[in-house]
């Protein structure tokens, strides 16, 4: 049986760059395929949102820290970056942490003034671009205050895709986290060779956006090899695994990849 276009391109040595919104998304969604690709071509994970802001945190930010069992966001993100490096080193792939601030902690441009500073400390929400998780971060709507972040993400993609034949793997935004949608949007607008992945584990509760699939004419292929070994990699993200998988069991779900039509550029 002939390989699907993505697997065939990897087996022929096409370089692979996985666009990871956060410090675990690449392995969660693409870990099994990356393990296969690492033995055949160059693989690099580029993680966009690798930093947290300083306090004061919003109520949603504090709730996230409680779930992670950590009191300080900057300390948590140092731990998360170290976890990511450890897991990707085990996987045998390269990585880059791009240093953008996670959506839950991104702030609007500062306005000077003693009164405004007092208000920001007393009530952090108005100074944040996405003041709540449920009503802002999880809606998938990129704020007008966040166009600068989108511009930076698009500029980064030009560098990441500079090697000939490079394939970008980008999130499809399942679950509608604004950081995932932002990276997806940057990839859609880039004009480069992009294959989208279905965001795990969010795809266990949420469907693909049908408008996104339709406007890109996407066909899907599933990857089922190496899922048992992938679970061990996911557990390497110790600060996140318990919150993502409360029962401790990581389901062996095939990875899903989507590309436009027959994707002749993959051949």
N, C-alpha and C positions, 0 to 999 in steps of 0.2 A: 504494500500500500504506500503510495507517495506521501511524503511529508507535507504538512501544511506550509504555506509560503513563509511564515515567520520562522518556523523550525528549519526549513531549507536554507533560508538566508543566513541564520546563525551557523549552521553546519558548514556553510561556504566561507565563514570567517568575517561576516559583516559585524563591525563594532557595535556594541550595545550600550546605550546610556539610559539608565532607569531614573526617571524623574520622581522623586519621593517628596511629597509635601512635608511629612514629619519624620522623626527619627525612629521609624519602624515600618512605615508604609510599604517600602520596596520589598522587604522580606515577607511581610504579611501577604501581599498580593502577588508577588512574583518570585518568591524564594526558590520554588522548585525549578522553574525555568532558568533562573540565574545559575543554579547549581549545575545544570546541564551546559549552559552557555560558557561558564567559566573554564571548562576543559577544551573549548573549541575556538574561542575568540576573546577579545578584550571586553571586559564588562566593567562599567563604572556606575556607581550610584551617586546621584547628585541630590542632596537633601536641601530643601529651600528654607524651611522655617525651623531653625535650630537654636533660637535664642528666646529667652523670656524677658519681659520688662521688670523693672524694679517696682517695689511696692509704692503706694498702696494698690492692692488688687481689688478687682470687682468681686461681687458676691459669687459670680460664676467661676472666676479665677480661684477664689478660696475654696470653693466646692471641689474643683478639679484637684487642688493640692491635697485636700483631705482624702479623696479617693486614692491618690498616689501615696498617701501616708508620709508626705513631706511638707514641712512648714514654709519653705522658702523656694520660690520658683527658679531663681538663678542657680541654686545648688542642685535642684532637680534636673535642670537642663544640662549641667555639667555631667551629672550621672548618666543622663540619657545619651549624650554624645559619646561617652566612654563605652556604654553598652553597645551602641551602634558600631563603633570602631571594632570592638571585640568580635561581634557577630560577623561583620563583613570580612574581617581578617580570616576568620574560620572558613568562610565561604570562598575565600580566594579571589575577591574582587576589589577593585579600587573604589575610593569614595572621596567626596568633597562635601563639606558642610558650608553652605552659602551664607549663613549668618543673618538671615531675615528673622524678624520677630514673629512668633506664633500669633495667630489671629486673636486668641483669647487675651493677649497682652498688648496688642498694638494700640498706640495712642494717636489721637489727632495732633496736628502741629501745635506746639506749645504757644500759648498767649501769655506774655509776661504780666506781672502785677501781683502784689502781695495778697490782695483779696482773692484773685483767681487761684493762687497757689493754696491758700487755706481751703477754698471750696473743693479743689481737686483732692486734697487729702481727706476731707470730711466725707465727700461723696465722689468716689472715683469714676462711677459709670459715665457721666457726661463727657469725660476727657478721653474715653476709649472709643475707638472706631466701631468695635462690636461689643457693646456693653453687657449683653447677656448671651449665653450659649444658645438657648432654645429659640429666642426671638430674633437673633442676629447671626451668630456664627453658623447655626445649623439650617439657615434658610437658603444658602447658596447664592445670595445676592451680594455682589461686590459693591461696597460702599463708594460713593463719590470721593470720600476722603482717602480711599485706598488705591486710586489710579496710579500713584507713584510706585506702589509695590508691584502692580501689574507691569508697569514699564520696566522696572528692574528685573523682573522675572523674564520678560521678553528679551532684554539685552543679554542676560545670562545664557539663554538658549542659543543665541548666535555663536557663542564661544563653544558651548557643549556639542553643537552639531557641526563643527568646523572640519572634522576628519571625514574624508570621502567615504560614502556608503554607510555612514552612521545611522542606526535606527534608534529613534527615541521611543521609550515606553513611557506613556503618560497616564495619569489617573483619569478615569471616566467620570469621577465626581459622584459615585453612588453614595448616598447618605447626605449629600448636599452640604458637607462641611465647606465653608467658604474658601479655606486654604486649598482644598482639593480642586474646587471649581476654578480658582484663580490659576493654578498650575495648568489645569486642562485648557483654560482659555488662552493662556500664553502659548501652549503647544498648538492649538487650533489655528492661531493667528500667525504662527511662525513660517508656514509654508514649507517646513522640513518633512522628512520621512518619519511619520508618527504612527505608532501602533498604540492603542489605548488598552489599559487593563481595567478589569472590574475590581473595585476597591473592597477587599476583604478585611474584616468580617462584616462590614456594613452591608454587603450584598446578601447577607443572610436574612436581613430584615427589610431591605429597601430595593426597589427595582431600578434598572437603568432608566435614565431620562429618555423617553421615546423621541422627544424633539431633537436631542443631541444625536441620537442614533440615526434619525431620519435625515438631518441636514448634512451628515457626513457619509451617508450611504454605507453604514458599517455592517460587515459580516463578522461572525464570531467563530472562534475555535477554542477548544478546551485542552488544557495540559494536565495530565493526571500522573505523570511519572514523578517519583521522588517525594511524594507528599508526607510520608512517615518521617523522613529525615528533616523535612521542613519544619515540622512541629518542634523539634529540638532547637532549631535556630530561633523560632519565635519565643521560646521560653528564655532565651538569652536576654530578652528585653524585660528584665526582672521588675523594673519600676512600673511597667504597663500591663504585663500579662495577666495579673490577677483581676484587674479592673476590666480588661477586655474579655476574659474567659473566667467568670466567677466560679464555675464549677471545677476549674482546673483542666478540663478536657478541651483540647484544640481539635475541632473537626477536620477530617481529611477531605477537604472540598476541592475539586478540580479548579485550577486557575483558569480564568476566562480572558481572552484577548480579542480585540476588535480592530479591524482594519477596513479601509475603504475598498469596496468592490473586490476585485481579484488581486488588488495591490500589485500591479505588474512591476513596480519599482523595487519590490522585495526580491525579484528573481535575478 
